[in-house]
Structures are given as C-alpha cells and as structure tokens.
Amino acid sequence: MLILLSIAICIFISFIFSYILMQPRFRATARIIVNSESTSKTEPITLDQKNLNLMVMNEKLAKHAMKILGIKNISNSSANNILERVSVNMDNLGVIRISYRGENPKKCADIANAFAGAFVEMIIRSNEDVKRDVAEVKNQKDSIRQLRTEIAGQLKSERPNNHAYKRLILEKKLVDELDMMVDKHYSSVLKTSAQRIARITEKAKEPAFPYYPNRKKNIATGLLIGVMLGVYAAFLLEAKKNTSEKAKTNLSRNYR
C-alpha cells in the first residue's frame, strides 16, 4: 500500500511539472538536399558542418528568411535572437536539417521553412551557371527597358491613329510579350537550378508535441522514483517494526 501511495504521489508531481509548470517548447525541421557533384562547368559544392554554420547562422540569411515571411527592416539584435533558436546539421547521407525551436508550433514551422528557402536560394545564386544565366536575363531586361523607353518617346511625337503610331503600338505590345517571355525564362532557370543544385526535400511541419519537457520520460521517471521511494520506505518501516518488536522482547525478558 505504501509503495502504491509513493508511486501515485511521484507521478502526480511529475504530471504537474510536465503539463502545468514547465512551458512547452517545440521544434520544427526542414530537410534539404544539395547536389555535391559537378554539373556542367560549375565547381562541385562541398559542405561540412563548419561551412553550414557559417552559411546559415548569420544575420544576412536570418534577415532574408524574415523577408520571405513578410517581415522587413529587422534589426541585427532581433536577427541574433532568432539565430539563437536555429540549428543546422548534416547527416551521413548528405541531408541538411534546419530546425527552429520556440513556444509557438506554427511559428517554428514557418521560420524553419523560411530559413530553408533562404538557404536554397543562396546556394542556387552562388552557382556559376546560374550567375551567368541571371546576368544574361538582366542584360535582356535592360535591352527591353531601353527599347520600351524609345518607343514611349516616339509615341509622344506621333499623332494618334496614323500609320506610324499604329506601328509603334504594335511594337510596344511585342516588347511587352517579349518581357513576359524573359520573366518566364528566368523563373524556369531558377526552378530547373533548384532541382539540379539544391532543393527542399521535406518542408517543416507544425509539431504536434513539444520536445521539452519530455512528458513520457518525466512520468516514467516519476514512476521509477515512486517505486524506489516506496520500497525504501517499506524497508525502513519493516526494519523499525522488527527493531521495536526485538526491543519489546528484550524488555520482557529483563523483567522476568
């Protein structure tokens, strides 16, 4: 009976601490694959834990991640506070895990995914092939912008509804369509590069259970402590009872 009472008390105390007194903390993790093989004329991408920490655990990436979430003009101190809850590591298979810890499970998942997206974008933009493609698209956009400015200037000098004006309107439409095609090409380049160079294989999901406190472990520990205390108390009571009975026996013998 004493053992059962001790177990019940210890489990109750563990329950109070785990579910009421301790603030739950959650962890969400996004997984990324970076292709380490050489592609086209690009240099191989080599990553280790030290490089990962330098690439992920910095204010620039934190600010970019917050920008993805729609939070702009974040201060350096706020970025550092966020980085204190971010962790990054890579397993033996080359899978990179970016995690965020916090009290709000949805916020944990959102920030982990934002960091993963910012990291993948950084890896892609640092690739030499992508740099060349982006520079080419930029040159095309600059040419289109210049051509559009020239057409706009010529339209101002022409009278509406005459032949030259109609021709310029047609050219303007063609330039706009060309601009849209360039934008689509740029998006396609980034998408293809994302599949070829780096990509998010598993987005962070909103955690259903906290990682701290470990409630199952705490309850199990409470059960174990309860058993130990109960057995110890029962042993002490039994020893005290035996000592008391022996003392009574000795006392009765002395009186005889």
N, C-alpha and C positions, 0 to 999 in steps of 0.2 A: 504493500500500500504506500509506503514511504517513497519507494522508487518511482511509482506512478505519479505521485504528487510532485516529486522533484522534476520529472520529465515534463509534466504539464506546465509547471512554473517557468522552466527554462525555454520551452517552445513558445509560451506566451510572451516572454520578454523578447525573444528573437523576432517574433511577429511584429511587436510594437516598434522595435528599432527598424526593421526592414521595410515595413509598409507605412509607417507614420512619421517617425523621427528622421530617418535618412532621406534626403532629397534624391529622387531617382535621376540618373544620368544615362543618356542614350548615345549610341554610336551608329553612324551610317557610313557605308563604304562603297565607293565606286571602283570598278576594275578596268584597267587599260592595258592594251597590247601595243607595244612599239616594235616595229619591224627592224631588227638589227642587221639584216642583210643588205648588201649594196644593191641599189636599184638604179638602172640607167647609169648616169655619170655621177651619181651622188656618192658621198662618203658614207661608210657604214655608221649607223647610230649606235654608239656604245654607252650604256648606262650602268652605273653601280650605285650603291646606297649613298655614297658621299655626293655624287653628282645629282642624284634625285633630291637630296635635302637642299642643295644649293639652288636647284631649279624651281622647286615647289615652295620651300619655306622662305619666301622673300616677299617684301612689301609690294613689289610691282605686280607679281602674279595675284596676290591677295586683292589688290585694288581692281585688277581686271576681272577677277571672279565676282567681286561685288557689283561691278558694272554689268556683268551678264545678268545678275539678279535685279538690275534696275536701280542700284544704289550707287550714286555718283559722288564725287568730291569727298571720298573717305579720307580721314586723317591718318598719318603714319602710326599714331598710338592705337587707333582703332584697328588698323591692319595688323599690328603686332598682337593685339588682344585676340584677334581671330586666329592668327597663326599659332598661338599657344594651344589651341584646341585641335589643330590639324596634325595629322601624322601621315607619313608616306613610307612604304616599304615595297620590296620586290621579292617574290618567291623564286624557287629554283627553276620554275617553268618560264620565268620572264614576265609574269603577270604583275603589273604595278597596282597597288591598292592605295587609294587616297581616302582617308577617313576623317570624319569630324565628330567631335564629342560635345554634347550640350544637354540642356534640360528640356528642350523642345524637340520631339522626334521629327516633325515635319521640317523644321529649320535645319536640323542635322542633315537630312537627305538633300535638301535644296543646296546647301553650301557645299556638301561633298560633290554633288554633280556639277556645280559651278566651277569648283577647283579643277575637276577632271576635264571639263570642257576647255577651260583656260589653258591647262597644261597641254592638251592635244593640239590646240590651236598654235601654241608656242612652238611645239615640235614640228608641226607642218610648215609654219612660216620660216623656220630656221633651215629647212631643207633647200639645197641649192637649186634643184629643178623647179621647186615651187617659187623660189625667189625670181628665177628667170621668167616663169610664166606670169607672175604678178607684175613684173616690170614691163613685160610685153603688153599686158592688158592695160596698164597705166598709160603707156605710150599711145595705144589705140584710143583710150578715153580722152587723152589730151588732144589728139588729132580731131576727134569728133566734136569736142568742145570748141575748138578753133573754127572748124567748118560751120558749126551752128551759129557762132558769133558773126561770121562773114555773111551767112545767109540772112540773118536778122538785120544786118546793116543794109544789105541790098534791098530787102523788102521795104525798108523805110523810104528808099529813094524811088520806088516804083509805084505807079498808080494801080489801085485795086482793079481787078477784072481784065487787065491787059495780058498779053501773051507771056511776057517776061515774069509778071507777078505770079501767074498760074504755075509757070515752070519752077519758080523758087519755092512755092508752096509744096509742090510735088517733091522737090529735093529735100525740103525740111522734113516731110513725112518719112522719106527714105533714110535720112540721117537718124531720126528718132527710132526707126525699126532697127537700124544698124547698132544703135546704142543699146537697145534691149538685147540684141543677139550677143553683144560683147559681155553684158552683165550675166547672161545665162552661161556663157562660156566660162566666165570667171567662177561662177558658182559650181559649175561642173568640174573645173580644175581642182577646187578645194575639196569637193566631195570625193573625187577619184583619189586625190592625195591622201585624204583621211582613211580610205580603205587600204591604200598601199603602204602608208608610212606609219600612221598611228590612229587608233580608234578606241572608243569606249565599248568594251565587250559586255559590261553589265552596269547599268545605272544604279546608283544608291537608292534603296527603298526605305520608306519610313519604318523604323524599327518598332516592332510590336511590344518588345520587352526591354527594360533597361539592362545595361551591362553592369551597373552599380546602383544599389547594392545587389550582390548575388543572393537573391532571396532563398532559392533552394539550398544553397550552401549554408546560409545562415540558419535556416530551420534545421538542417541536418546537424550542424554544429551544436545547436541548442539541444537537440535530441541526445547527442553523444554526451554533452556536458551534464545533461539531466540524469542520464543513466549512471555516469561516473559519480556524480554527487549523491545520487540515491543509494548506490551500492556502498559508498564511503560512509554515508550517514547511518545506513542499516548496520554496517560493520561496527561503527562506533557504539551504536545503541546496544548491539548484541554483546560487545565487549564490556560495556558499562553494566549491562544486566548480569553477565557472568561474574564480574568483579563484585557487584552488590550481593549476589547470592553466595559467593565464596566468603565475603565478609560476614554475612549473617551466620553461615555455617560455623566459621571460626569463633564468632562471638558466642554462639550457643554451646560450643564445646568448652569454651573458657568458663562459662557459668556452671557447667556441670562439674 
